[in-house]
């Protein structure tokens, strides 16, 4: 089921593919069917994974810090993404 409510900064879990079961942060929208995700470890911010919206499960957790940084055009580091996932209790 495709979830149109996924936002930048949202924490999602992959439910399909090689990365199944891993948690990621949404760092962008590719098009209406795809999002860009990164976790700072397996998928770096410099080379995010393009993933279909229907292949992720959305958590009701949003990282305001990551969201504000991306939307304002500031650089987000891989270390910051990893720390934020850990702080939110979504560490692998």
DOVOGU-460756 format. One record per atom (N, C-alpha, C, O): residue number from 0; residue in three letters; chain; x, y, z. Coordinates in steps of 0.02 Angstrom, whole numbers, plus 50000, padded with zeros to 5 digits. Example, Ala and Ser with C-alpha at 12.3 -4.5 7.8 and 13.67 -1.06 7.14 Angstrom:
<atoms>
     n   res   chain      c1      c2      c3
     0   Ala       A   50660   49716   50390
     0   Ala       A   50615   49775   50390
     0   Ala       A   50660   49835   50390
     0   Ala       A   50712   49834   50423
     1   Ser       A   50642   49888   50354
     1   Ser       A   50684   49947   50357
     1   Ser       A   50645   50002   50394
     1   Ser       A   50670   50057   50402
</atoms>
This chain:
<atoms>
     n   res   chain      c1      c2      c3
     0   Unk       A   50042   49941   50000
     0   Unk       A   50000   50000   50000
     0   Unk       A   50044   50062   50000
     0   Unk       A   50088   50069   50043
     1   Unk       A   50034   50106   49954
     1   Unk       A   50073   50167   49947
     1   Unk       A   50050   50218   49999
     1   Unk       A   49991   50229   50009
     2   Unk       A   50098   50250   50032
     2   Unk       A   50083   50300   50083
     2   Unk       A   50103   50369   50060
     2   Unk       A   50162   50385   50058
     3   Unk       A   50054   50411   50041
     3   Unk       A   50071   50478   50017
     3   Unk       A   50090   50526   50074
     3   Unk       A   50112   50582   50061
     4   Unk       A   50083   50505   50137
     4   Unk       A   50096   50548   50194
     4   Unk       A   50169   50547   50217
     4   Unk       A   50185   50577   50268
     5   Unk       A   50212   50513   50181
     5   Unk       A   50283   50510   50199
     5   Unk       A   50314   50578   50185
     5   Unk       A   50308   50605   50131
     6   Unk       A   50350   50605   50236
     6   Unk       A   50380   50671   50231
     6   Unk       A   50456   50667   50237
     6   Unk       A   50483   50617   50260
     7   Unk       A   50489   50719   50216
     7   Unk       A   50561   50725   50226
     7   Unk       A   50573   50726   50301
     7   Unk       A   50540   50763   50337
     8   Unk       A   50622   50687   50325
     8   Unk       A   50637   50683   50396
     8   Unk       A   50601   50625   50431
     8   Unk       A   50615   50611   50489
     9   Unk       A   50554   50593   50396
     9   Unk       A   50515   50537   50424
     9   Unk       A   50560   50475   50431
     9   Unk       A   50602   50462   50388
    10   Unk       A   50550   50438   50484
    10   Unk       A   50585   50374   50492
    10   Unk       A   50542   50320   50461
    10   Unk       A   50482   50315   50475
    11   Unk       A   50573   50279   50418
    11   Unk       A   50537   50225   50384
    11   Unk       A   50576   50160   50392
    11   Unk       A   50636   50160   50406
    12   Unk       A   50541   50105   50382
    12   Unk       A   50571   50039   50384
    12   Unk       A   50561   50006   50317
    12   Unk       A   50505   50005   50290
    13   Unk       A   50614   49979   50289
    13   Unk       A   50610   49944   50225
    13   Unk       A   50574   49877   50236
    13   Unk       A   50591   49839   50280
    14   Unk       A   50523   49864   50194
    14   Unk       A   50486   49801   50200
    14   Unk       A   50496   49756   50139
    14   Unk       A   50470   49700   50137
    15   Unk       A   50534   49780   50089
    15   Unk       A   50549   49740   50030
    15   Unk       A   50621   49752   50009
    15   Unk       A   50648   49807   50019
    16   Unk       A   50651   49702   49980
    16   Unk       A   50718   49710   49951
    16   Unk       A   50774   49685   49995
    16   Unk       A   50763   49657   50049
    17   Unk       A   50834   49697   49971
    17   Unk       A   50894   49674   50005
    17   Unk       A   50903   49706   50073
    17   Unk       A   50933   49677   50118
    18   Unk       A   50877   49767   50082
    18   Unk       A   50884   49803   50145
    18   Unk       A   50823   49794   50190
    18   Unk       A   50813   49834   50236
    19   Unk       A   50783   49743   50178
    19   Unk       A   50723   49729   50217
    19   Unk       A   50737   49728   50293
    19   Unk       A   50784   49695   50315
    20   Unk       A   50696   49763   50331
    20   Unk       A   50703   49765   50403
    20   Unk       A   50745   49821   50430
    20   Unk       A   50748   49831   50491
    21   Unk       A   50779   49859   50387
    21   Unk       A   50821   49914   50409
    21   Unk       A   50782   49979   50414
    21   Unk       A   50734   49990   50377
    22   Unk       A   50802   50022   50460
    22   Unk       A   50771   50087   50469
    22   Unk       A   50811   50141   50432
    22   Unk       A   50872   50139   50430
    23   Unk       A   50776   50188   50402
    23   Unk       A   50805   50241   50363
    23   Unk       A   50770   50307   50378
    23   Unk       A   50717   50308   50408
    24   Unk       A   50801   50362   50356
    24   Unk       A   50772   50428   50359
    24   Unk       A   50757   50449   50288
    24   Unk       A   50799   50440   50244
    25   Unk       A   50698   50477   50277
    25   Unk       A   50680   50503   50211
    25   Unk       A   50716   50569   50202
    25   Unk       A   50707   50616   50242
    26   Unk       A   50758   50574   50150
    26   Unk       A   50795   50635   50139
    26   Unk       A   50773   50673   50077
    26   Unk       A   50798   50727   50062
    27   Unk       A   50725   50644   50040
    27   Unk       A   50699   50679   49982
    27   Unk       A   50645   50640   49947
    27   Unk       A   50633   50581   49962
    28   Unk       A   50612   50673   49901
    28   Unk       A   50561   50640   49859
    28   Unk       A   50587   50640   49788
    28   Unk       A   50608   50691   49762
    29   Unk       A   50585   50582   49756
    29   Unk       A   50609   50576   49687
    29   Unk       A   50553   50593   49638
    29   Unk       A   50562   50633   49593
    30   Unk       A   50497   50561   49648
    30   Unk       A   50436   50575   49610
    30   Unk       A   50377   50552   49652
    30   Unk       A   50385   50538   49711
    31   Unk       A   50318   50549   49622
    31   Unk       A   50259   50532   49662
    31   Unk       A   50260   50460   49689
    31   Unk       A   50226   50444   49737
    32   Unk       A   50299   50416   49657
    32   Unk       A   50302   50346   49678
    32   Unk       A   50365   50327   49717
    32   Unk       A   50367   50273   49747
    33   Unk       A   50416   50369   49716
    33   Unk       A   50480   50352   49745
    33   Unk       A   50504   50406   49795
    33   Unk       A   50490   50465   49788
    34   Unk       A   50541   50382   49845
    34   Unk       A   50573   50427   49893
    34   Unk       A   50648   50411   49895
    34   Unk       A   50669   50358   49870
    35   Unk       A   50687   50455   49924
    35   Unk       A   50758   50445   49933
    35   Unk       A   50770   50435   50008
    35   Unk       A   50749   50475   50049
    36   Unk       A   50805   50380   50025
    36   Unk       A   50817   50364   50095
    36   Unk       A   50891   50353   50108
    36   Unk       A   50929   50335   50064
    37   Unk       A   50911   50366   50170
    37   Unk       A   50981   50356   50192
    37   Unk       A   50981   50338   50266
    37   Unk       A   50936   50356   50303
    38   Unk       A   51033   50301   50285
    38   Unk       A   51041   50285   50356
    38   Unk       A   51110   50306   50383
    38   Unk       A   51124   50297   50442
    39   Unk       A   51152   50333   50339
    39   Unk       A   51217   50356   50360
    39   Unk       A   51269   50301   50365
    39   Unk       A   51328   50315   50376
    40   Unk       A   51248   50239   50355
    40   Unk       A   51294   50182   50361
    40   Unk       A   51293   50142   50296
    40   Unk       A   51340   50145   50257
    41   Unk       A   51241   50103   50285
    41   Unk       A   51234   50064   50224
    41   Unk       A   51221   50110   50164
    41   Unk       A   51250   50101   50111
    42   Unk       A   51178   50158   50174
    42   Unk       A   51161   50207   50123
    42   Unk       A   51180   50276   50147
    42   Unk       A   51150   50304   50193
    43   Unk       A   51232   50303   50116
    43   Unk       A   51259   50369   50135
    43   Unk       A   51216   50424   50105
    43   Unk       A   51178   50414   50058
    44   Unk       A   51221   50483   50134
    44   Unk       A   51184   50542   50112
    44   Unk       A   51205   50561   50041
    44   Unk       A   51165   50589   50003
    45   Unk       A   51268   50546   50022
    45   Unk       A   51292   50564   49955
    45   Unk       A   51265   50517   49901
    45   Unk       A   51265   50535   49843
    46   Unk       A   51243   50457   49921
    46   Unk       A   51215   50409   49873
    46   Unk       A   51154   50375   49904
    46   Unk       A   51157   50316   49922
    47   Unk       A   51099   50412   49911
    47   Unk       A   51040   50384   49943
    47   Unk       A   51006   50330   49900
    47   Unk       A   51017   50327   49840
    48   Unk       A   50966   50289   49932
    48   Unk       A   50929   50236   49898
    48   Unk       A   50864   50264   49872
    48   Unk       A   50827   50297   49909
    49   Unk       A   50849   50252   49808
    49   Unk       A   50784   50269   49781
    49   Unk       A   50739   50209   49795
    49   Unk       A   50754   50153   49773
    50   Unk       A   50685   50220   49831
    50   Unk       A   50642   50165   49853
    50   Unk       A   50570   50182   49838
    50   Unk       A   50549   50240   49846
    51   Unk       A   50531   50133   49817
    51   Unk       A   50460   50143   49806
    51   Unk       A   50426   50155   49873
    51   Unk       A   50442   50123   49923
    52   Unk       A   50379   50202   49873
    52   Unk       A   50342   50217   49935
    52   Unk       A   50307   50155   49962
    52   Unk       A   50302   50146   50023
    53   Unk       A   50283   50112   49918
    53   Unk       A   50246   50053   49941
    53   Unk       A   50292   50000   49972
    53   Unk       A   50267   49951   50000
    54   Unk       A   50358   50009   49966
    54   Unk       A   50405   49961   49994
    54   Unk       A   50434   49982   50060
    54   Unk       A   50483   49953   50084
    55   Unk       A   50405   50034   50091
    55   Unk       A   50426   50054   50158
    55   Unk       A   50365   50061   50204
    55   Unk       A   50309   50075   50181
    56   Unk       A   50377   50050   50268
    56   Unk       A   50326   50061   50319
    56   Unk       A   50345   50124   50357
    56   Unk       A   50402   50131   50379
    57   Unk       A   50298   50168   50365
    57   Unk       A   50310   50233   50398
    57   Unk       A   50300   50227   50473
    57   Unk       A   50250   50200   50496
    58   Unk       A   50350   50252   50510
    58   Unk       A   50342   50259   50583
    58   Unk       A   50312   50327   50596
    58   Unk       A   50319   50373   50555
    59   Unk       A   50279   50335   50652
    59   Unk       A   50253   50401   50671
    59   Unk       A   50307   50440   50708
    59   Unk       A   50294   50470   50760
    60   Unk       A   50367   50439   50681
    60   Unk       A   50425   50473   50709
    60   Unk       A   50454   50517   50655
    60   Unk       A   50468   50494   50599
    61   Unk       A   50463   50581   50671
    61   Unk       A   50490   50629   50623
    61   Unk       A   50548   50665   50656
    61   Unk       A   50542   50690   50712
    62   Unk       A   50605   50668   50622
    62   Unk       A   50663   50705   50647
    62   Unk       A   50658   50776   50622
    62   Unk       A   50672   50791   50564
    63   Unk       A   50638   50821   50666
    63   Unk       A   50631   50892   50648
    63   Unk       A   50698   50922   50629
    63   Unk       A   50702   50964   50584
    64   Unk       A   50752   50901   50663
    64   Unk       A   50818   50928   50648
    64   Unk       A   50840   50912   50577
    64   Unk       A   50863   50956   50541
    65   Unk       A   50831   50849   50556
    65   Unk       A   50849   50830   50488
    65   Unk       A   50804   50864   50438
    65   Unk       A   50827   50889   50386
    66   Unk       A   50740   50866   50453
    66   Unk       A   50691   50898   50407
    66   Unk       A   50709   50971   50396
    66   Unk       A   50711   50994   50339
    67   Unk       A   50721   51008   50450
    67   Unk       A   50737   51079   50444
    67   Unk       A   50802   51090   50407
    67   Unk       A   50807   51136   50367
    68   Unk       A   50852   51048   50420
    68   Unk       A   50916   51054   50386
    68   Unk       A   50910   51044   50311
    68   Unk       A   50938   51083   50272
    69   Unk       A   50875   50992   50291
    69   Unk       A   50867   50977   50220
    69   Unk       A   50826   51031   50185
    69   Unk       A   50844   51054   50131
    70   Unk       A   50770   51051   50215
    70   Unk       A   50727   51101   50184
    70   Unk       A   50759   51170   50180
    70   Unk       A   50743   51209   50136
    71   Unk       A   50805   51185   50226
    71   Unk       A   50838   51250   50224
    71   Unk       A   50902   51249   50182
    71   Unk       A   50935   51300   50174
    72   Unk       A   50919   51190   50156
    72   Unk       A   50977   51184   50112
    72   Unk       A   51043   51174   50148
    72   Unk       A   51096   51177   50117
    73   Unk       A   51041   51163   50214
    73   Unk       A   51103   51150   50251
    73   Unk       A   51126   51078   50240
    73   Unk       A   51085   51034   50225
    74   Unk       A   51190   51068   50247
    74   Unk       A   51220   51002   50237
    74   Unk       A   51203   50956   50296
    74   Unk       A   51206   50978   50354
    75   Unk       A   51185   50895   50282
    75   Unk       A   51171   50845   50334
    75   Unk       A   51224   50791   50327
    75   Unk       A   51234   50763   50273
    76   Unk       A   51259   50775   50382
    76   Unk       A   51312   50725   50379
    76   Unk       A   51286   50655   50394
    76   Unk       A   51233   50647   50424
    77   Unk       A   51324   50605   50373
    77   Unk       A   51307   50536   50387
    77   Unk       A   51308   50523   50462
    77   Unk       A   51266   50486   50488
    78   Unk       A   51356   50552   50497
    78   Unk       A   51361   50543   50570
    78   Unk       A   51299   50571   50604
    78   Unk       A   51274   50541   50652
    79   Unk       A   51275   50628   50580
    79   Unk       A   51215   50658   50610
    79   Unk       A   51154   50612   50600
    79   Unk       A   51113   50604   50645
    80   Unk       A   51147   50583   50541
    80   Unk       A   51091   50537   50527
    80   Unk       A   51095   50477   50573
    80   Unk       A   51045   50457   50602
    81   Unk       A   51155   50448   50580
    81   Unk       A   51163   50390   50625
    81   Unk       A   51146   50407   50697
    81   Unk       A   51112   50369   50731
    82   Unk       A   51170   50466   50721
    82   Unk       A   51156   50487   50789
    82   Unk       A   51082   50500   50799
    82   Unk       A   51054   50484   50852
    83   Unk       A   51050   50528   50750
    83   Unk       A   50979   50543   50755
    83   Unk       A   50938   50479   50757
    83   Unk       A   50890   50474   50795
    84   Unk       A   50955   50430   50716
    84   Unk       A   50920   50365   50718
    84   Unk       A   50929   50332   50786
    84   Unk       A   50882   50302   50813
    85   Unk       A   50989   50337   50813
    85   Unk       A   51002   50309   50880
    85   Unk       A   50962   50346   50934
    85   Unk       A   50933   50315   50977
    86   Unk       A   50963   50413   50930
    86   Unk       A   50927   50454   50980
    86   Unk       A   50852   50439   50979
    86   Unk       A   50820   50440   51032
    87   Unk       A   50824   50426   50920
    87   Unk       A   50753   50412   50914
    87   Unk       A   50736   50339   50928
    87   Unk       A   50678   50319   50922
    88   Unk       A   50785   50298   50946
    88   Unk       A   50773   50228   50962
    88   Unk       A   50764   50184   50901
    88   Unk       A   50732   50132   50906
    89   Unk       A   50791   50205   50844
    89   Unk       A   50782   50168   50782
    89   Unk       A   50848   50140   50756
    89   Unk       A   50854   50125   50697
    90   Unk       A   50896   50131   50800
    90   Unk       A   50962   50105   50780
    90   Unk       A   50955   50033   50758
    90   Unk       A   50912   49996   50782
    91   Unk       A   50997   50013   50711
    91   Unk       A   50997   49944   50685
    91   Unk       A   51022   49895   50736
    91   Unk       A   51025   49835   50722
</atoms>
